[in-house]
Every structure is written in C-alpha cells, then in structure tokens.
Amino acid sequence: MSTLSWNCRGLGNHRTVQALRSSMEKEVPILVFLMETKIPRKQQHKMKEIQNSIGFTQGLIVPSEGRSGGLALLWKPETFVNIRGYSKWFIDAEVVCGNVQGSWRFTGFYGQPDTSKREETWQILEAFGHSNVLPWLCIGDYNEILSNSEKLGGQLRPTRQMDRFREIVDLCQFRDLGYTGTRYTWSRHFENGDSVWARLDRALANEEWMRKFANARVVHISTIESDHCMLCLQWGHDTRNRMHTGKLFRFEVMWLHDPRCPEVVSDAWERGLSLSSGFPIHNCLHSCREALKRWNKLEFGHVGRRISALQAHLQRLEQQPELHGEEIRSVRKELGSWLDTEEVMWQQRSRNMYLVAGDRNTRFFHVKASNRNQKNMIEGMEDSSDTW
C-alpha cells in the first residue's frame, strides 16, 4: 500500500493530471493528498472529472481562492476515511483499516508560504499535537526546512524560522521518515542560470505510527510538471503480472511528428520500385514497412521504457543538482517531448481523435484500445450450414 502527496501547482494542465495518474497506476495508493490544485469553487466540476478519470471518486476538496491554493484528499470507495477537520492549510482525517492494524490519523499539511504569517499554520499543528491520541502521519509541503543542509543555493534560511519548525516537530513527537531519491523536493531555476533547491516536502510520523508500519519508506519522485517532487510513502508492494503479446505492424501517427519520417518512406519506396520481381506496389509497401520498423526500433524503441529511463535519469541527476544544472534542463525538455509522443501513440490506438484535458495517455485511452482489441477478435466462424 502507499500514499501520494504532491504540490502539483495546478491541475488545469493535462500533463499534470497524467503525471498524477501514471504514479497512481504504478504505486496503487489508498490515499492521495494534493496541494495547490488551483481549482476554485465555481470550477469544482473539473475536479470531479479528474476524480472520475482516475477512479478516486471519494474525497474532500478544499477550493482554491482564485488561482491560489486549493487542497484535495482523495480515496477509493473501499477505503474508509473519517474527516476530522479541514481548512486551506490542512485536511485532517482518521483512516480505518479493515484488519488488525486498526485506525490511524492522517494529516495532509500545507505550510503558509508567507514567512511572516507561517505561525498560523504552526499553531494548527501545535493544537493537533496536544490533543492527539492516535498513531499519526503528517505529510505535505511544509514550506520550511529543518536545517540549512536541506537547502542549496540562494540565501541561508534564518535560524529562528527553522527553530520554530523543529519545536513543532518535537512537540508533536514526530520523527522524519527520511527518503530515497533526490535530496531536494523543490527547485527554482532563474534565467541567469542560478538555481535554488530545498527539501520543503516530507513525511513525519509519531512512534506509534512507525511501529504500526515498520517497513514504511518515502520515495521522492521527480516530475517536470511541477517545481515540487511527488512524495510516495510506501508500506507494501503490489505485484501485477502483465501478459505481453506480439503486435501487428501499424503506421504510427507519432512518426509524422519527426521531420525525418518522409525521407525514410521516400527512400524505402524508391528501393521497392527498383526491384525487378514481384508487383511494384507490393514491393514498395513491404520495403516501407521494413524500413519504418527498423527506424522505429532505432529512433523510438519502446516509448514507455524511454520515458521510464529518462525519469530514472532525471531522478539520479537531481540527487546532485549543483553538478548537473544544464543536463537537468535538457533531460526535462527531452522527457516532455517523449510524453507528447506517448500521448499521440495512445490517442491513435484508442481511435479517439479528440483529447479532453486530463485524458493524456490515460487509463481512458488504454481502455479504449483494449476494447478495440476485444471487438476485433474473431472467436469463430459460421459456415453456410450454420455450423461454427
């Protein structure tokens, strides 16, 4: 099992929704906490559409104030969640497990970005800490660091700011659950080439929660859709077997987005015309098919594996951002290009030539493609005597 926490910096971008969906399909979380959704009350139908598309129909949505803020805690119908309270800074809930683990407290937290007003959010956690009696997990973007070793670039953080955060952690009897992956969860890059990184997002828990979920670990997942990493808190593994079958040759629309494609086709067609035996049109089509297959394997390979490899490479680079600033920018750009390619690929397979915001390379397209395979399958044939 797992929980996802992400300051997504707005769900209006379909790439952001797809990044969320991809991580959800991979990690299979029971809870998803989102910050800065930037969806105001009058546009809550968009949030419902997103919930339906990702299969998390249950949840509590805190609307944004204009284009600022906004929280969401989402879960599936089979997960029992009792909301204890909420505001624009937190969603507090009790999660009831249908096993010997019993119930525990979940707080999704978003620290006040304005340092002059941050005490308001610290007082919220302080009050929670005084009254808590449950195993407690608190995860989110605290907008603060515990020491200057969690920051790279820019000015040093004032000691008194960090001291107040440490006081709250101690008062709530929290322990940092640590992490694997990149050292920093937030970054900002300036036009002059300067960059700032900091570990603003984290998962904190009390000893009771840590004893209950002794194998819990936090993974920082790099993304290009937000300036914050996604946090995945895992305390179990889901193993799913997938069957792989051979594919017929199909012309891929994504090839047309590469300016080299016409040349590949033209050269292959000329080679087909030069053959002395067989039918010219058959020779040309066969030559084009083989040339495109070779070109696709060489230049595109398996799109999903390319994307996974780039994401893993970005994750490694961001562990030492001070050494790889330019390469990080380059990999982010390349990853974005491959995500566009993947979108076109699955859009073609679904035969739905329209794209609704938030449906980018989604389970929607996968399901449509799978449904086509089922419809196209010939299970038997009936002859003239009505015999199968």
N, C-alpha and C positions, 0 to 999 in steps of 0.2 A: 504494500500500500504506500501511498505517498500524498503529499500536499504541495501544491504550487502556490508561490507568491510572486507577484510581478508588478512593478510600477511600469505600466505599459505605455504611458504617455499618450493615451488616446486610442480608443477603439474604432475611430472613424476610418482608419486606414485598413484596407482589406489584407495587406501584408501582415499587419499586427495581429489580426484575428487568425490568420493562417499559422503564424508562428505559435500562437497560443494553442491552436487546435493540434498542430503537429506534436507539441510537447505533451499535450493531454493524451493523445493516442499512444505515445511511446511510454509515458510514465503511469497512466491509468490512476489519476489521483482520486481521492474521495472528497477532497475539498480544494477549491481554487479561490484564492484571495487576490483581488485586483485593485490597484490604486491608480489614480489619475485617469479614470475612464473617459473623462471629459464628455459625458453624455448627460445633458440637463434633463429636468423632469419632463419637459414637453417633447422630448425625443426618446422616451423610455421604450417605445415600440421597437427601436433599433436594438436595445439591449435584449429584449425578448426574442427578437430574431436571432441574435447571436447565441443566446442560451439554447434555443431550439436546434440550431445548426450543430452545436457541439454536444447535445444530449444532456446538458445540465439544466434541466427545466426548473429545479428548485433553487431558491436563493433569496438573498436580501440585497437590494440595490439602494445605495445612497446616491442620489443625483448630484451632479456637479453644480457648482454655482457659476453659471455661464460656461466658459471654456476652461475653468479651473477646478481641479479636484475631481471628486467622484470616486466612490468605493463600491466594490461588489464582493460578496461571498456566495459562491455557487456550490451546489452539491447535487448528486443524483437522488431520485426518489427513494432508493433503498438505503440511503444514509440518513440517520435520524439526527437532526440538529435542532437544538432549542436556543433561539436567540435571547440573550440576556439583556442586551442594550446595544446602542449604536449612535454614532454621530459622524460628522465629516472627518473625524480623526481615527475612528476605530469601529470595528464590528466585533462584539464580544458574544461568545456562544458556548454552549455545552454540547459536546459530541457524545452520543450514547452508542457504545459498541455492543453488538449483539453477541458477545462472548464473555469469557472470564475477565477481559480487560476492563470491563465496566465503563464508566463515563469519565471524561476529562474536559478541561477547559481550553478553548481556542480563542485567542485574541489576535485579530488582524489589525496591525497598527501602522498608522501613517503620521510621522512626526511633522510638526509645524515647520514649513520651510523657512519662515521668517525667524531668525535667531532672537530677535527682540520679543517675540511672542511665544517662543518654544516652551516656556514654563507652563503654559496652559496644557500642553499635551503631557508634560512630565507629571503634572498633578493628577491627570487621569490615571496613569499607570500607578502612581503612588496610592491612590484610593483603592484601585483594584488589588494591589499588593497587601494592603491592610486587611481586606475582607476575604481574601481567597482561602479556600479550604480544599481545593481540588488539585489533582495533577494538572499542570498549567503549561501551555505552549503559547508563546507570543512571537509572531513572525511579521515581517514587513520592512518598510523603508523608514528608518528612524531619523533620517536626515542628520545624523550625528555619528561621530567616531569615538572610540574609547581611548585611543592614543594616536599621536601623530605618525606612528609606524603604520597606521592604516590609511595613510594618505600619501600621494606622490604628486609633486608639482604644486604650484601656487603657494600662497602664504600658509604659515603654520596655523593650526587651529588654536584659539585662546584656551589656556589650561582650564579656566573656570567653566567653560562650556562643556568640556569633556568630563570634568569633575562631577558636574550635576548629573550627567548620563550615568556615570559609574555609581553615584549614590542611588539612583533609581534601580539599577541592576542589583545592587546589594540589598536594598530594601525589599524588593520582590523575591529575593533569594533565587535569582536567575543564574544560570550558567550558560555561557556561549556554547552552542552545539558545534562550532567550528565549521569547516567546509573543505571541499575538494574542488579543484578547478582554478579559475582565475583569482588572483589575490584581491582584486577590487571589483565592486559591483556597480559602480557608476563612473562615467567618464565624460569629459567635455573637451572638445578639440577646437582650437581657435585658428583663424585664417593665417596668422603669422607662424603657424607650426607648433605653437605651445599647446600642451595638454595638461589636464588635471585628472587624477584618478582618486577614488576614495571608496572605502567599504562602508557604504551607508545602509545596506540591507543586510539583515541577519536573522537567525532564529535563536531565540532564548527560551529556556525551559527551567522549571524547578526540578529538584531532585526526584520528587515523586513521579513526574512525567518521564524523566530519564530512566528511572528504574522500570517503569511500565513498558517503555520502548527502548530497551537497552541497545538494540542494533541500529538505532536511528542515525542517519548521516545527512548532511546538507551538500548539495551539488550546485555550484554556480554555473548556469548555462548562458553562454554568450549569445547575444542577439544583435542584429543590425537594425531592428525595428524600433528600439528604444535605447536611451542612453543608460538604462539600467539592465543588469543581468536579471535573468529569471532564477528564482531560488526553488529548487526541488528538494523537499525534505522526504527522504525515503526511509521506510522501516519494513520493507518486504520487497519481494520480487515477483513479477508476473511473467510467466513463461508462456508464450504463444507460438504454436507451430504453424508455419505457413507452407503451403504447397506451391511449388514453382513448376509451371508448365511452359512448353515451348510456344513461341509466338509466330504467327504468320507475318510475312513481310507486309508492311504498310508504309505508305509515304507519310512522313511526319511533318505536320504544319510547322513545327518549331525549326525545321531545316530552312524554311523560307526566310527566317529572321537572320540567317547567316549569309552575308554577301557572296560567299564562295560557292553556294549551292548551284546557281545557274551554270557556273563553269564546270562543276562536277558532272552535271547532267549533259551539258553540251559535248564534253569530251567523250563521255560514255556513249552517247548517241552516234557520234562520228565513228567510234570503234565498231559499233553494231552495223553501220552501213558498209563498212569496209570488208565484212565477212562475205565470202563467196558462196557459202552453202546456207540452206535454210531460208525461211521467209524473212525479209528485211525488218518488218515491224516486230516480229518475234525476237530477232537478234538484238534490235535496239532496246526493247523493253528488258530483255534479260541482262544486257550489258549495263543499263541504267540501274537495275535492281542490285546487281552485284557491286557496282561502284558505290552506290549510296549506302549499302550495308557496310562496306569496308570503311567508308568515310565516317559514317555514324559511329562505328566502333572506335575509330581512331580519335575523332574530334569530340564526340559527345559521351561515348561509353555508356555506363548506366547512370542516368541523371540523378537518381536518388542517392547512389553511392558517391557521386561527385559532390553533391550538396553536403552529405554527411562528412565527407573528408574535409571539405572547406570549413565546416562548422568546427570540426575537431582541431583543424589547424589554427583557426581563429582563437579557439579556447587556449591552445598552447601559447600562442603569441601574446595573449593578454595576461599571461602569468608574469611576463616581464615587459610591460608596455613601454617602459623607458628605453628599451633597446630596439623596439620594433615598431615605432610610431608610424612610419611611412608604409611598412608592409601591412600593418593592421588596416590602414585606409584602403590599400589595394585589395586585400582579401575581402573586406566588407563590400567593395564595389563589385568584385567578381561573384561573390555569393549572391548579391542582389540580382545580377544578370542570370545566374543559374536558376534562381527562384522564379524569375519571369519565364524562363524556358520550361520549367516544370509545370507552371500554370497552363501554358499553351498545350503541352503534351496531354495533360489530363482533361483539359477542355475538349480537345479533339476526340479523345476516347469516349467521352460522355455523349458526344454529338449534340451538346447544348451550346450553341454558338453565342450565348449571352452569358454575361458574368455579373452576378449580383455582388455588391460589396460584401466581403466577408466569406465568399464562397471560393476563394482562390485555392486551387489544388486541395479541395476539402474532401471530407468523407462523402459529401454530396456528389462530387464528380466520380469518386471511386465507386459509389453505389450505382450510379447511372451506368458506368462502364461495366460493372459486374452484371447488372440487369440485362444489358445488351448481350453479354456472353450467354446468359441463360436463355434468352429469347432466340438466339441464333443457333442453339444446339439442336441437332436432329437426333431424336431418340429412337426413331423407327420410321419405316416407310410402308405404305399401304399399296398393294397392287390392285389390278383391275377387278380381282375376285374378292376384294375386301379382306385380304389376308395381310397381317402385319409381318 
